[in-house]
Amino acid sequence: MASDSAIAQVTMTLDALAATGNTPRPSGETLEQQTNRIITGINAQLHGPTLATQGEWELVWLALSEANANMAYLAQRA
């Protein structure tokens, strides 16, 4: 079982990735294109071996509001 500090590091890393969808859509980008961009960005970060998640996590669900106001996602350890 992971230590409390390791769990905290992973939790903080997963939390920080939520800001991936926080940028405004570039001019002309559709909601679908934005969704795909965010999925690609989160997956790239989750697969990064230098983060606390050590490349062992994967995106399983993503939700965006139409106004780009909120983003939520679920990830699980692969």
Number of C-alpha atoms within 10 A of each C-alpha: 5 7 8 8 9 13 14 13 15 16 13 13 16 21 12 10 17 16 14 15 21 13 11 11 16 9 6 7 12 11 15 10 13 18 18 13 16 22 19 14 14 23 18 13 21 25 16 15 11 10 15 18 22 13 17 14 18 18 18 12 11 15 11 17 10 9 9 14 11 13 17 13 16 12 15 11 11 8
